[in-house]
Amino acid sequence: MEDLQALGKLLREYRERAQLTRAQLARRARISASFVTYLEKGHRRPSAAIIARIAQALGLRADQQKQLLQSAGYASVEEIAQVSGLQGVLDEIAALSSQERDELITEIHRLLGRWQELRAKRLRKVVIPVAGWQPRLLSPAQLGQMLRPALEEIATAGLKEAILVLAPSRPAPQIALPKNLKLRQIVQEPQLGLGHAILIAQGLVGDEPFAILLPDDIILADRARSLCQMIKIYERHHCSILAVTEAEEAADFKNYGIATLGQRLEEELYWVEALAEKPRGREREREGLTIVGRYIVTPQIFEALQATAPDPNGELQLTDALNLLLQRQRICAYRYEGQLFRVTPIKMLLESLIEALDDQQPGRLERAMAITKNALYKLGRLRG
């Protein structure tokens, strides 16, 4: 019992240091919250495999992981080998025939080589989807103007190739390309959502990490920093990265992807715990940060997109695919620096005005005028 009390104290210390509740740790480690409570009170002795899952969920170093094992009474080399499941894998390999063992070892070396190769690849490309219904309302010149800040941000970040995903039967936008930036274009037909727009770019992206930039999310102040910072983060952590910001109002939860953040890694950088596309829960259940139109993703996103089911509207959502990817890879969230201007979809603006003009709403005209004035003010800031 004394050893289990030491385990409980150590586990609680690591959990609080990671700024996780018992429920959050339980969800990450795929165990029940009551079991975490029992462990912290010294009432249960977990298996080495459970300790391995807890250590991974807490992001512990190897020495901290070993300390947890030893506090639970696992001290032998054989038992510690179970931390990453290595002992079970070795047992399975030993049970194979020599030919099967050689084939498996060859496959392991191939996968390890690909993993190392992907980590060594630098970001070179960015996908820019502009096939949605709102860009289709713009003339080629207007679409070119909307793309200008995005292309400048991309060029400043040092990326070499932009892949523009366009709507069918639309003239190409009139673009003044920044120096040293190559532009390639592809048509999304049929148009089945943002995730589908990314998926059809796979042939041009290839087997390498890449950025995604939504040009209707414009960062006004120091607009060059966000993508630059995210690339530097990728070079340190080699995982997918989302830009996030505070939700401004309830409408953000039904119109954007929402990220729930976990453990803090660095200043303004966190592990992503969960993702949801346009959640519509009750007001008190709405929590998290909205995803901004800046992403860096590994090429495994294409496998996740292919495995993602369409939403009720028949569209493939990028956030849903990222949620699948989160089950097999780390994803982190970057709270960007800079003032965000979202080119509010006309549909959303009209919905706000119609709601404001409801006969049952007091001061409806004043509220509608305020919504319009705020939209014009933001447009003025953008032009300035």
Secondary structure as UniProt FT lines:
FT   HELIX           2..17
FT   TURN            18..19
FT   HELIX           22..29
FT   HELIX           33..40
FT   TURN            41..42
FT   HELIX           48..58
FT   HELIX           62..71
FT   TURN            72..73
FT   HELIX           77..80
FT   HELIX           81..84
FT   HELIX           86..94
FT   HELIX           98..120
FT   STRAND          125..129
FT   TURN            133..134
FT   HELIX           135..137
FT   HELIX           140..156
FT   TURN            157..158
FT   STRAND          161..166
FT   TURN            168..169
FT   TURN            179..180
FT   STRAND          182..187
FT   HELIX           194..199
FT   TURN            200..201
FT   HELIX           202..205
FT   STRAND          210..213
FT   TURN            215..216
FT   STRAND          217..219
FT   TURN            221..224
FT   HELIX           225..237
FT   STRAND          240..246
FT   HELIX           250..255
FT   STRAND          257..266
FT   TURN            267..268
FT   STRAND          269..277
FT   HELIX           283..285
FT   STRAND          289..297
FT   TURN            299..300
FT   HELIX           301..307
FT   TURN            312..313
FT   HELIX           318..326
FT   TURN            327..328
FT   STRAND          331..335
FT   STRAND          340..342
FT   HELIX           346..356
FT   TURN            359..360
FT   TURN            362..363
FT   HELIX           364..383
//
